[in-house]
Amino acid sequence: MNLRQMAALNVAKFIGSAVVVGVVNTLAIEYFGLATVGVFWAVVVFAYMIKITYEIEVAKLERLNALRKIKDSE
């Protein structure tokens, strides 16, 4: 499979997953109500933001450690 085909497949997967999430979200709103689904998505976004913040902090500390090693080797 060449790069263009892989890119097309990745885009198709992304669009397909977006459609599935949209349908599931709409069904969840119908069955559980807007408030419940809203709270669910708020928790998901909050958890994702915590994960991203953690990954940023780890990357920062790794860069600082690498710079410290370079400085100590001089």
All heavy atoms as a GROMACS GRO file, in nm:
protein
  577
    1MET      N    1   0.084  -0.117   0.000
    1MET     CA    2   0.000   0.000   0.000
    1MET      C    3   0.090   0.124   0.000
    1MET      O    4   0.179   0.136   0.083
    1MET     CB    5  -0.088  -0.002   0.126
    1MET     CG    6  -0.205   0.090   0.116
    1MET     SD    7  -0.311   0.093   0.262
    1MET     CE    8  -0.400  -0.058   0.252
    2ASN      N    9   0.066   0.217  -0.094
    2ASN     CA   10   0.150   0.336  -0.099
    2ASN      C   11   0.098   0.443  -0.003
    2ASN      O   12  -0.005   0.426   0.064
    2ASN     CB   13   0.161   0.389  -0.243
    2ASN     CG   14   0.030   0.439  -0.297
    2ASN    OD1   15  -0.057   0.479  -0.222
    2ASN    ND2   16   0.016   0.439  -0.429
    3LEU      N   17   0.168   0.556   0.004
    3LEU     CA   18   0.135   0.660   0.100
    3LEU      C   19  -0.002   0.721   0.075
    3LEU      O   20  -0.076   0.750   0.170
    3LEU     CB   21   0.242   0.768   0.100
    3LEU     CG   22   0.379   0.728   0.154
    3LEU    CD1   23   0.478   0.843   0.143
    3LEU    CD2   24   0.367   0.681   0.298
    4ARG      N   25  -0.038   0.740  -0.049
    4ARG     CA   26  -0.168   0.800  -0.080
    4ARG      C   27  -0.283   0.709  -0.039
    4ARG      O   28  -0.384   0.754   0.012
    4ARG     CB   29  -0.178   0.833  -0.229
    4ARG     CG   30  -0.087   0.946  -0.270
    4ARG     CD   31  -0.102   0.977  -0.419
    4ARG     NE   32  -0.005   1.072  -0.463
    4ARG     CZ   33  -0.025   1.203  -0.464
    4ARG    NH1   34  -0.139   1.253  -0.423
    4ARG    NH2   35   0.069   1.284  -0.508
    5GLN      N   36  -0.265   0.580  -0.060
    5GLN     CA   37  -0.368   0.485  -0.019
    5GLN      C   38  -0.379   0.478   0.133
    5GLN      O   39  -0.489   0.472   0.188
    5GLN     CB   40  -0.338   0.346  -0.076
    5GLN     CG   41  -0.353   0.337  -0.225
    5GLN     CD   42  -0.302   0.205  -0.280
    5GLN    OE1   43  -0.211   0.144  -0.221
    5GLN    NE2   44  -0.358   0.161  -0.393
    6MET      N   45  -0.264   0.482   0.201
    6MET     CA   46  -0.266   0.481   0.347
    6MET      C   47  -0.332   0.607   0.401
    6MET      O   48  -0.410   0.601   0.497
    6MET     CB   49  -0.124   0.467   0.402
    6MET     CG   50  -0.068   0.328   0.381
    6MET     SD   51   0.107   0.307   0.422
    6MET     CE   52   0.124   0.387   0.577
    7ALA      N   53  -0.304   0.721   0.339
    7ALA     CA   54  -0.366   0.847   0.381
    7ALA      C   55  -0.517   0.842   0.359
    7ALA      O   56  -0.594   0.885   0.445
    7ALA     CB   57  -0.306   0.964   0.305
    8ALA      N   58  -0.558   0.790   0.245
    8ALA     CA   59  -0.702   0.778   0.217
    8ALA      C   60  -0.770   0.686   0.318
    8ALA      O   61  -0.881   0.715   0.365
    8ALA     CB   62  -0.724   0.728   0.075
    9LEU      N   63  -0.704   0.577   0.353
    9LEU     CA   64  -0.759   0.486   0.452
    9LEU      C   65  -0.770   0.552   0.589
    9LEU      O   66  -0.872   0.538   0.658
    9LEU     CB   67  -0.673   0.360   0.460
    9LEU     CG   68  -0.719   0.252   0.558
    9LEU    CD1   69  -0.857   0.199   0.517
    9LEU    CD2   70  -0.618   0.139   0.563
   10ASN      N   71  -0.668   0.627   0.627
   10ASN     CA   72  -0.672   0.698   0.755
   10ASN      C   73  -0.783   0.802   0.758
   10ASN      O   74  -0.852   0.816   0.860
   10ASN     CB   75  -0.538   0.764   0.785
   10ASN     CG   76  -0.431   0.663   0.823
   10ASN    OD1   77  -0.462   0.550   0.860
   10ASN    ND2   78  -0.306   0.703   0.813
   11VAL      N   79  -0.802   0.874   0.649
   11VAL     CA   80  -0.910   0.973   0.642
   11VAL      C   81  -1.045   0.904   0.648
   11VAL      O   82  -1.136   0.949   0.718
   11VAL     CB   83  -0.897   1.059   0.515
   11VAL    CG1   84  -1.021   1.144   0.492
   11VAL    CG2   85  -0.773   1.147   0.524
   12ALA      N   86  -1.059   0.792   0.579
   12ALA     CA   87  -1.185   0.717   0.583
   12ALA      C   88  -1.215   0.666   0.724
   12ALA      O   89  -1.329   0.672   0.771
   12ALA     CB   90  -1.181   0.601   0.484
   13LYS      N   91  -1.113   0.619   0.793
   13LYS     CA   92  -1.131   0.574   0.932
   13LYS      C   93  -1.174   0.689   1.021
   13LYS      O   94  -1.262   0.674   1.106
   13LYS     CB   95  -1.001   0.513   0.986
   13LYS     CG   96  -0.967   0.377   0.934
   13LYS     CD   97  -0.835   0.331   0.996
   13LYS     CE   98  -0.785   0.203   0.938
   13LYS     NZ   99  -0.654   0.164   0.997
   14PHE      N  100  -1.110   0.805   1.003
   14PHE     CA  101  -1.144   0.922   1.083
   14PHE      C  102  -1.288   0.965   1.059
   14PHE      O  103  -1.363   0.989   1.154
   14PHE     CB  104  -1.047   1.037   1.052
   14PHE     CG  105  -1.079   1.162   1.127
   14PHE    CD1  106  -1.045   1.174   1.260
   14PHE    CD2  107  -1.144   1.268   1.065
   14PHE    CE1  108  -1.075   1.290   1.330
   14PHE    CE2  109  -1.175   1.383   1.134
   14PHE     CZ  110  -1.139   1.394   1.267
   15ILE      N  111  -1.328   0.972   0.934
   15ILE     CA  112  -1.465   1.013   0.901
   15ILE      C  113  -1.564   0.909   0.953
   15ILE      O  114  -1.668   0.944   1.010
   15ILE     CB  115  -1.480   1.037   0.750
   15ILE    CG1  116  -1.401   1.161   0.709
   15ILE    CG2  117  -1.627   1.053   0.711
   15ILE    CD1  118  -1.392   1.183   0.560
   16GLY      N  119  -1.532   0.782   0.937
   16GLY     CA  120  -1.619   0.676   0.987
   16GLY      C  121  -1.635   0.681   1.138
   16GLY      O  122  -1.746   0.669   1.190
   17SER      N  123  -1.526   0.703   1.209
   17SER     CA  124  -1.536   0.711   1.354
   17SER      C  125  -1.612   0.836   1.397
   17SER      O  126  -1.687   0.832   1.495
   17SER     CB  127  -1.397   0.708   1.419
   17SER     OG  128  -1.322   0.822   1.383
   18ALA      N  129  -1.597   0.947   1.325
   18ALA     CA  130  -1.673   1.068   1.356
   18ALA      C  131  -1.823   1.044   1.337
   18ALA      O  132  -1.905   1.088   1.419
   18ALA     CB  133  -1.626   1.184   1.270
   19VAL      N  134  -1.859   0.973   1.232
   19VAL     CA  135  -2.000   0.942   1.208
   19VAL      C  136  -2.054   0.851   1.318
   19VAL      O  137  -2.163   0.873   1.371
   19VAL     CB  138  -2.019   0.878   1.068
   19VAL    CG1  139  -2.157   0.819   1.052
   19VAL    CG2  140  -1.990   0.980   0.959
   20VAL      N  141  -1.977   0.750   1.355
   20VAL     CA  142  -2.021   0.658   1.461
   20VAL      C  143  -2.038   0.733   1.593
   20VAL      O  144  -2.138   0.715   1.663
   20VAL     CB  145  -1.922   0.540   1.475
   20VAL    CG1  146  -1.949   0.460   1.601
   20VAL    CG2  147  -1.930   0.450   1.352
   21VAL      N  148  -1.942   0.818   1.628
   21VAL     CA  149  -1.952   0.894   1.752
   21VAL      C  150  -2.074   0.987   1.747
   21VAL      O  151  -2.145   1.000   1.847
   21VAL     CB  152  -1.822   0.973   1.780
   21VAL    CG1  153  -1.841   1.075   1.891
   21VAL    CG2  154  -1.710   0.878   1.816
   22GLY      N  155  -2.098   1.048   1.634
   22GLY     CA  156  -2.215   1.135   1.619
   22GLY      C  157  -2.345   1.060   1.638
   22GLY      O  158  -2.436   1.106   1.708
   23VAL      N  159  -2.356   0.943   1.578
   23VAL     CA  160  -2.478   0.862   1.591
   23VAL      C  161  -2.495   0.814   1.735
   23VAL      O  162  -2.604   0.824   1.792
   23VAL     CB  163  -2.475   0.742   1.493
   23VAL    CG1  164  -2.586   0.645   1.523
   23VAL    CG2  165  -2.484   0.792   1.349
   24VAL      N  166  -2.388   0.765   1.795
   24VAL     CA  167  -2.396   0.717   1.934
   24VAL      C  168  -2.430   0.833   2.027
   24VAL      O  169  -2.512   0.818   2.120
   24VAL     CB  170  -2.264   0.649   1.976
   24VAL    CG1  171  -2.258   0.624   2.125
   24VAL    CG2  172  -2.246   0.519   1.899
   25ASN      N  173  -2.371   0.948   2.003
   25ASN     CA  174  -2.400   1.066   2.086
   25ASN      C  175  -2.548   1.106   2.073
   25ASN      O  176  -2.613   1.134   2.173
   25ASN     CB  177  -2.309   1.181   2.045
   25ASN     CG  178  -2.311   1.293   2.146
   25ASN    OD1  179  -2.296   1.269   2.264
   25ASN    ND2  180  -2.327   1.415   2.099
   26THR      N  181  -2.600   1.106   1.953
   26THR     CA  182  -2.740   1.140   1.932
   26THR      C  183  -2.832   1.040   2.001
   26THR      O  184  -2.929   1.078   2.067
   26THR     CB  185  -2.772   1.146   1.781
   26THR    OG1  186  -2.685   1.242   1.720
   26THR    CG2  187  -2.916   1.184   1.756
   27LEU      N  188  -2.801   0.911   1.988
   27LEU     CA  189  -2.881   0.809   2.055
   27LEU      C  190  -2.871   0.822   2.207
   27LEU      O  191  -2.971   0.806   2.278
   27LEU     CB  192  -2.837   0.669   2.011
   27LEU     CG  193  -2.872   0.632   1.868
   27LEU    CD1  194  -2.807   0.498   1.832
   27LEU    CD2  195  -3.022   0.627   1.848
   28ALA      N  196  -2.753   0.852   2.258
   28ALA     CA  197  -2.735   0.870   2.402
   28ALA      C  198  -2.817   0.988   2.452
   28ALA      O  199  -2.878   0.981   2.560
   28ALA     CB  200  -2.588   0.889   2.435
   29ILE      N  201  -2.822   1.096   2.376
   29ILE     CA  202  -2.904   1.211   2.416
   29ILE      C  203  -3.051   1.173   2.419
   29ILE      O  204  -3.125   1.211   2.510
   29ILE     CB  205  -2.879   1.332   2.321
   29ILE    CG1  206  -2.740   1.388   2.346
   29ILE    CG2  207  -2.984   1.440   2.341
   29ILE    CD1  208  -2.696   1.493   2.245
   30GLU      N  209  -3.095   1.094   2.322
   30GLU     CA  210  -3.235   1.050   2.319
   30GLU      C  211  -3.270   0.963   2.438
   30GLU      O  212  -3.376   0.976   2.497
   30GLU     CB  213  -3.263   0.974   2.189
   30GLU     CG  214  -3.271   1.060   2.066
   30GLU     CD  215  -3.393   1.151   2.068
   30GLU    OE1  216  -3.502   1.108   2.112
   30GLU    OE2  217  -3.376   1.268   2.026
   31TYR      N  218  -3.179   0.872   2.475
   31TYR     CA  219  -3.209   0.776   2.581
   31TYR      C  220  -3.178   0.828   2.721
   31TYR      O  221  -3.247   0.794   2.816
   31TYR     CB  222  -3.135   0.643   2.557
   31TYR     CG  223  -3.194   0.564   2.445
   31TYR    CD1  224  -3.125   0.545   2.326
   31TYR    CD2  225  -3.321   0.507   2.456
   31TYR    CE1  226  -3.179   0.471   2.221
   31TYR    CE2  227  -3.376   0.433   2.353
   31TYR     CZ  228  -3.305   0.416   2.236
   31TYR     OH  229  -3.360   0.344   2.133
   32PHE      N  230  -3.071   0.906   2.737
   32PHE     CA  231  -3.026   0.948   2.869
   32PHE      C  232  -3.049   1.096   2.899
   32PHE      O  233  -3.038   1.137   3.014
   32PHE     CB  234  -2.877   0.916   2.888
   32PHE     CG  235  -2.845   0.772   2.872
   32PHE    CD1  236  -2.767   0.727   2.767
   32PHE    CD2  237  -2.895   0.678   2.961
   32PHE    CE1  238  -2.736   0.594   2.752
   32PHE    CE2  239  -2.866   0.543   2.947
   32PHE     CZ  240  -2.787   0.501   2.842
   33GLY      N  241  -3.073   1.176   2.798
   33GLY     CA  242  -3.095   1.318   2.819
   33GLY      C  243  -2.968   1.399   2.794
   33GLY      O  244  -2.856   1.350   2.804
   34LEU      N  245  -2.992   1.526   2.764
   34LEU     CA  246  -2.882   1.614   2.728
   34LEU      C  247  -2.788   1.641   2.845
   34LEU      O  248  -2.666   1.643   2.829
   34LEU     CB  249  -2.937   1.747   2.674
   34LEU     CG  250  -2.836   1.849   2.625
   34LEU    CD1  251  -2.754   1.791   2.512
   34LEU    CD2  252  -2.906   1.976   2.582
   35ALA      N  253  -2.843   1.656   2.964
   35ALA     CA  254  -2.760   1.687   3.082
   35ALA      C  255  -2.664   1.572   3.112
   35ALA      O  256  -2.545   1.594   3.137
   35ALA     CB  257  -2.847   1.715   3.202
   36THR      N  258  -2.713   1.449   3.108
   36THR     CA  259  -2.628   1.334   3.138
   36THR      C  260  -2.517   1.319   3.035
   36THR      O  261  -2.400   1.297   3.072
   36THR     CB  262  -2.713   1.205   3.141
   36THR    OG1  263  -2.818   1.223   3.235
   36THR    CG2  264  -2.630   1.086   3.179
   37VAL      N  265  -2.550   1.333   2.910
   37VAL     CA  266  -2.449   1.322   2.804
   37VAL      C  267  -2.350   1.438   2.812
   37VAL      O  268  -2.230   1.420   2.793
   37VAL     CB  269  -2.516   1.314   2.665
   37VAL    CG1  270  -2.413   1.314   2.554
   37VAL    CG2  271  -2.604   1.190   2.657
   38GLY      N  272  -2.400   1.556   2.844
   38GLY     CA  273  -2.311   1.672   2.860
   38GLY      C  274  -2.211   1.652   2.973
   38GLY      O  275  -2.093   1.684   2.959
   39VAL      N  276  -2.258   1.600   3.086
   39VAL     CA  277  -2.167   1.572   3.198
   39VAL      C  278  -2.066   1.466   3.158
   39VAL      O  279  -1.946   1.478   3.189
   39VAL     CB  280  -2.247   1.530   3.324
   39VAL    CG1  281  -2.155   1.474   3.430
   39VAL    CG2  282  -2.327   1.647   3.376
   40PHE      N  283  -2.110   1.363   3.087
   40PHE     CA  284  -2.019   1.259   3.041
   40PHE      C  285  -1.908   1.319   2.956
   40PHE      O  286  -1.789   1.292   2.978
   40PHE     CB  287  -2.095   1.151   2.964
   40PHE     CG  288  -2.005   1.054   2.892
   40PHE    CD1  289  -1.943   0.953   2.962
   40PHE    CD2  290  -1.981   1.066   2.756
   40PHE    CE1  291  -1.858   0.864   2.898
   40PHE    CE2  292  -1.897   0.978   2.690
   40PHE     CZ  293  -1.835   0.876   2.762
   41TRP      N  294  -1.944   1.400   2.857
   41TRP     CA  295  -1.843   1.459   2.769
   41TRP      C  296  -1.754   1.556   2.843
   41TRP      O  297  -1.634   1.569   2.813
   41TRP     CB  298  -1.906   1.524   2.647
   41TRP     CG  299  -1.949   1.424   2.545
   41TRP    CD1  300  -2.075   1.397   2.505
   41TRP    CD2  301  -1.864   1.333   2.473
   41TRP    NE1  302  -2.074   1.295   2.412
   41TRP    CE2  303  -1.946   1.254   2.391
   41TRP    CE3  304  -1.728   1.310   2.471
   41TRP    CZ2  305  -1.897   1.156   2.308
   41TRP    CZ3  306  -1.677   1.212   2.388
   41TRP    CH2  307  -1.761   1.136   2.308
   42ALA      N  308  -1.808   1.627   2.942
   42ALA     CA  309  -1.725   1.717   3.022
   42ALA      C  310  -1.619   1.639   3.099
   42ALA      O  311  -1.503   1.680   3.106
   42ALA     CB  312  -1.812   1.797   3.119
   43VAL      N  313  -1.657   1.523   3.155
   43VAL     CA  314  -1.561   1.439   3.226
   43VAL      C  315  -1.456   1.384   3.130
   43VAL      O  316  -1.336   1.381   3.162
   43VAL     CB  317  -1.635   1.325   3.301
   43VAL    CG1  318  -1.538   1.221   3.352
   43VAL    CG2  319  -1.720   1.382   3.412
   44VAL      N  320  -1.499   1.342   3.012
   44VAL     CA  321  -1.405   1.289   2.912
   44VAL      C  322  -1.304   1.397   2.871
   44VAL      O  323  -1.183   1.372   2.867
   44VAL     CB  324  -1.480   1.235   2.788
   44VAL    CG1  325  -1.386   1.208   2.673
   44VAL    CG2  326  -1.557   1.110   2.825
   45VAL      N  327  -1.352   1.518   2.844
   45VAL     CA  328  -1.262   1.627   2.804
   45VAL      C  329  -1.168   1.663   2.918
   45VAL      O  330  -1.048   1.686   2.896
   45VAL     CB  331  -1.344   1.749   2.756
   45VAL    CG1  332  -1.256   1.872   2.740
   45VAL    CG2  333  -1.415   1.718   2.626
   46PHE      N  334  -1.218   1.668   3.040
   46PHE     CA  335  -1.134   1.698   3.156
   46PHE      C  336  -1.024   1.593   3.173
   46PHE      O  337  -0.908   1.627   3.196
   46PHE     CB  338  -1.219   1.708   3.281
   46PHE     CG  339  -1.143   1.751   3.403
   46PHE    CD1  340  -1.089   1.878   3.412
   46PHE    CD2  341  -1.125   1.663   3.508
   46PHE    CE1  342  -1.018   1.917   3.524
   46PHE    CE2  343  -1.054   1.700   3.620
   46PHE     CZ  344  -1.000   1.828   3.629
   47ALA      N  345  -1.059   1.466   3.160
   47ALA     CA  346  -0.960   1.359   3.172
   47ALA      C  347  -0.855   1.370   3.061
   47ALA      O  348  -0.735   1.351   3.084
   47ALA     CB  349  -1.028   1.223   3.168
   48TYR      N  350  -0.901   1.403   2.940
   48TYR     CA  351  -0.808   1.418   2.828
   48TYR      C  352  -0.713   1.536   2.852
   48TYR      O  353  -0.593   1.527   2.822
   48TYR     CB  354  -0.886   1.437   2.698
   48TYR     CG  355  -0.798   1.446   2.576
   48TYR    CD1  356  -0.733   1.334   2.526
   48TYR    CD2  357  -0.779   1.566   2.510
   48TYR    CE1  358  -0.652   1.341   2.415
   48TYR    CE2  359  -0.698   1.575   2.399
   48TYR     CZ  360  -0.635   1.462   2.351
   48TYR     OH  361  -0.554   1.471   2.241
   49MET      N  362  -0.764   1.644   2.907
   49MET     CA  363  -0.679   1.760   2.936
   49MET      C  364  -0.576   1.727   3.043
   49MET      O  365  -0.461   1.773   3.035
   49MET     CB  366  -0.765   1.880   2.977
   49MET     CG  367  -0.845   1.936   2.861
   49MET     SD  368  -0.952   2.071   2.909
   49MET     CE  369  -0.830   2.197   2.940
   50ILE      N  370  -0.614   1.648   3.142
   50ILE     CA  371  -0.518   1.605   3.244
   50ILE      C  372  -0.408   1.521   3.179
   50ILE      O  373  -0.290   1.539   3.208
   50ILE     CB  374  -0.588   1.527   3.356
   50ILE    CG1  375  -0.674   1.622   3.439
   50ILE    CG2  376  -0.488   1.454   3.445
   50ILE    CD1  377  -0.763   1.553   3.540
   51LYS      N  378  -0.446   1.430   3.089
   51LYS     CA  379  -0.348   1.345   3.019
   51LYS      C  380  -0.252   1.431   2.937
   51LYS      O  381  -0.130   1.410   2.941
   51LYS     CB  382  -0.421   1.246   2.930
   51LYS     CG  383  -0.331   1.159   2.845
   51LYS     CD  384  -0.413   1.074   2.749
   51LYS     CE  385  -0.330   0.996   2.654
   51LYS     NZ  386  -0.268   1.074   2.550
   52ILE      N  387  -0.304   1.527   2.864
   52ILE     CA  388  -0.220   1.614   2.781
   52ILE      C  389  -0.126   1.696   2.868
   52ILE      O  390  -0.007   1.711   2.836
   52ILE     CB  391  -0.308   1.705   2.692
   52ILE    CG1  392  -0.384   1.623   2.589
   52ILE    CG2  393  -0.226   1.814   2.625
   52ILE    CD1  394  -0.296   1.550   2.490
   53THR      N  395  -0.177   1.750   2.979
   53THR     CA  396  -0.094   1.828   3.069
   53THR      C  397   0.019   1.743   3.125
   53THR      O  398   0.134   1.787   3.134
   53THR     CB  399  -0.179   1.886   3.183
   53THR    OG1  400  -0.285   1.964   3.127
   53THR    CG2  401  -0.096   1.972   3.276
   54TYR      N  402  -0.011   1.620   3.162
   54TYR     CA  403   0.091   1.528   3.213
   54TYR      C  404   0.197   1.500   3.107
   54TYR      O  405   0.316   1.505   3.135
   54TYR     CB  406   0.024   1.398   3.259
   54TYR     CG  407   0.123   1.291   3.296
   54TYR    CD1  408   0.192   1.295   3.416
   54TYR    CD2  409   0.150   1.186   3.209
   54TYR    CE1  410   0.285   1.197   3.449
   54TYR    CE2  411   0.242   1.088   3.242
   54TYR     CZ  412   0.309   1.094   3.362
   54TYR     OH  413   0.400   0.998   3.393
   55GLU      N  414   0.154   1.473   2.983
   55GLU     CA  415   0.250   1.445   2.876
   55GLU      C  416   0.338   1.566   2.847
   55GLU      O  417   0.458   1.551   2.821
   55GLU     CB  418   0.176   1.402   2.750
   55GLU     CG  419   0.115   1.264   2.761
   55GLU     CD  420   0.034   1.223   2.640
   55GLU    OE1  421   0.016   1.306   2.547
   55GLU    OE2  422  -0.013   1.109   2.637
   56ILE      N  423   0.283   1.686   2.853
   56ILE     CA  424   0.362   1.807   2.833
   56ILE      C  425   0.466   1.822   2.943
   56ILE      O  426   0.582   1.854   2.917
   56ILE     CB  427   0.270   1.932   2.826
   56ILE    CG1  428   0.190   1.930   2.696
   56ILE    CG2  429   0.351   2.060   2.838
   56ILE    CD1  430   0.080   2.034   2.690
   57GLU      N  431   0.425   1.797   3.067
   57GLU     CA  432   0.517   1.810   3.180
   57GLU      C  433   0.630   1.707   3.170
   57GLU      O  434   0.746   1.738   3.196
   57GLU     CB  435   0.441   1.794   3.311
   57GLU     CG  436   0.522   1.828   3.433
   57GLU     CD  437   0.566   1.973   3.440
   57GLU    OE1  438   0.500   2.060   3.380
   57GLU    OE2  439   0.668   1.998   3.506
   58VAL      N  440   0.597   1.583   3.133
   58VAL     CA  441   0.700   1.480   3.116
   58VAL      C  442   0.798   1.519   3.006
   58VAL      O  443   0.919   1.508   3.022
   58VAL     CB  444   0.636   1.342   3.086
   58VAL    CG1  445   0.740   1.242   3.039
   58VAL    CG2  446   0.564   1.290   3.208
   59ALA      N  447   0.747   1.569   2.894
   59ALA     CA  448   0.834   1.610   2.783
   59ALA      C  449   0.924   1.725   2.827
   59ALA      O  450   1.043   1.728   2.792
   59ALA     CB  451   0.750   1.650   2.662
   60LYS      N  452   0.869   1.818   2.902
   60LYS     CA  453   0.949   1.931   2.950
   60LYS      C  454   1.062   1.882   3.040
   60LYS      O  455   1.178   1.923   3.026
   60LYS     CB  456   0.861   2.030   3.025
   60LYS     CG  457   0.938   2.152   3.077
   60LYS     CD  458   0.846   2.247   3.150
   60LYS     CE  459   0.840   2.203   3.294
   60LYS     NZ  460   0.771   2.301   3.381
   61LEU      N  461   1.030   1.793   3.133
   61LEU     CA  462   1.133   1.743   3.224
   61LEU      C  463   1.238   1.660   3.150
   61LEU      O  464   1.357   1.666   3.184
   61LEU     CB  465   1.068   1.660   3.336
   61LEU     CG  466   0.983   1.741   3.434
   61LEU    CD1  467   0.910   1.648   3.530
   61LEU    CD2  468   1.066   1.842   3.508
   62GLU      N  469   1.198   1.586   3.048
   62GLU     CA  470   1.294   1.510   2.968
   62GLU      C  471   1.389   1.604   2.894
   62GLU      O  472   1.509   1.580   2.887
   62GLU     CB  473   1.222   1.418   2.870
   62GLU     CG  474   1.158   1.298   2.935
   62GLU     CD  475   1.077   1.215   2.839
   62GLU    OE1  476   1.046   1.263   2.726
   62GLU    OE2  477   1.041   1.102   2.876
   63ARG      N  478   1.335   1.712   2.838
   63ARG     CA  479   1.420   1.810   2.768
   63ARG      C  480   1.517   1.876   2.866
   63ARG      O  481   1.635   1.895   2.836
   63ARG     CB  482   1.336   1.916   2.698
   63ARG     CG  483   1.273   1.867   2.569
   63ARG     CD  484   1.214   1.982   2.490
   63ARG     NE  485   1.125   2.067   2.569
   63ARG     CZ  486   0.997   2.045   2.591
   63ARG    NH1  487   0.939   1.940   2.538
   63ARG    NH2  488   0.925   2.129   2.663
   64LEU      N  489   1.467   1.915   2.984
   64LEU     CA  490   1.554   1.977   3.083
   64LEU      C  491   1.664   1.880   3.128
   64LEU      O  492   1.779   1.921   3.146
   64LEU     CB  493   1.472   2.023   3.204
   64LEU     CG  494   1.385   2.146   3.182
   64LEU    CD1  495   1.297   2.170   3.303
   64LEU    CD2  496   1.470   2.268   3.151
   65ASN      N  497   1.629   1.754   3.144
   65ASN     CA  498   1.728   1.654   3.183
   65ASN      C  499   1.834   1.637   3.074
   65ASN      O  500   1.953   1.627   3.103
   65ASN     CB  501   1.658   1.521   3.212
   65ASN     CG  502   1.751   1.422   3.278
   65ASN    OD1  503   1.841   1.461   3.352
   65ASN    ND2  504   1.728   1.295   3.252
   66ALA      N  505   1.791   1.633   2.948
   66ALA     CA  506   1.886   1.620   2.837
   66ALA      C  507   1.977   1.742   2.831
   66ALA      O  508   2.098   1.728   2.809
   66ALA     CB  509   1.810   1.603   2.706
   67LEU      N  510   1.920   1.861   2.850
   67LEU     CA  511   2.004   1.981   2.850
   67LEU      C  512   2.102   1.982   2.966
   67LEU      O  513   2.218   2.023   2.952
   67LEU     CB  514   1.915   2.107   2.855
   67LEU     CG  515   1.837   2.138   2.729
   67LEU    CD1  516   1.738   2.250   2.754
   67LEU    CD2  517   1.931   2.173   2.615
   68ARG      N  518   2.058   1.933   3.081
   68ARG     CA  519   2.146   1.926   3.199
   68ARG      C  520   2.262   1.829   3.171
   68ARG      O  521   2.376   1.857   3.206
   68ARG     CB  522   2.067   1.882   3.321
   68ARG     CG  523   2.142   1.900   3.450
   68ARG     CD  524   2.057   1.868   3.573
   68ARG     NE  525   1.937   1.950   3.579
   68ARG     CZ  526   1.813   1.903   3.574
   68ARG    NH1  527   1.789   1.774   3.562
   68ARG    NH2  528   1.709   1.983   3.581
   69LYS      N  529   2.233   1.718   3.107
   69LYS     CA  530   2.339   1.621   3.073
   69LYS      C  531   2.438   1.681   2.975
   69LYS      O  532   2.559   1.661   2.987
   69LYS     CB  533   2.278   1.493   3.015
   69LYS     CG  534   2.214   1.405   3.118
   69LYS     CD  535   2.158   1.279   3.054
   69LYS     CE  536   2.092   1.191   3.157
   69LYS     NZ  537   2.034   1.070   3.098
   70ILE      N  538   2.389   1.755   2.877
   70ILE     CA  539   2.478   1.820   2.780
   70ILE      C  540   2.565   1.922   2.851
   70ILE      O  541   2.686   1.931   2.828
   70ILE     CB  542   2.397   1.886   2.667
   70ILE    CG1  543   2.331   1.779   2.580
   70ILE    CG2  544   2.485   1.978   2.583
   70ILE    CD1  545   2.232   1.835   2.480
   71LYS      N  546   2.506   2.000   2.940
   71LYS     CA  547   2.580   2.102   3.013
   71LYS      C  548   2.686   2.039   3.104
   71LYS      O  549   2.799   2.089   3.113
   71LYS     CB  550   2.486   2.189   3.096
   71LYS     CG  551   2.551   2.303   3.165
   71LYS     CD  552   2.452   2.387   3.241
   71LYS     CE  553   2.523   2.501   3.312
   71LYS     NZ  554   2.431   2.581   3.392
   72ASP      N  555   2.651   1.928   3.169
   72ASP     CA  556   2.746   1.861   3.258
   72ASP      C  557   2.861   1.795   3.183
   72ASP      O  558   2.970   1.780   3.236
   72ASP     CB  559   2.674   1.756   3.343
   72ASP     CG  560   2.582   1.818   3.446
   72ASP    OD1  561   2.598   1.939   3.476
   72ASP    OD2  562   2.493   1.746   3.496
   73SER      N  563   2.838   1.758   3.058
   73SER     CA  564   2.943   1.690   2.981
   73SER      C  565   3.047   1.787   2.926
   73SER      O  566   3.152   1.746   2.880
   73SER     CB  567   2.881   1.609   2.866
   73SER     OG  568   2.825   1.696   2.771
   74GLU      N  569   3.019   1.915   2.933
   74GLU     CA  570   3.115   2.014   2.880
   74GLU      C  571   3.229   2.037   2.973
   74GLU      O  572   3.235   2.026   3.085
   74GLU     CB  573   3.045   2.147   2.853
   74GLU     CG  574   2.948   2.138   2.739
   74GLU     CD  575   2.873   2.269   2.715
   74GLU    OE1  576   2.881   2.359   2.798
   74GLU    OE2  577   2.807   2.278   2.611
   0.00000   0.00000   0.00000
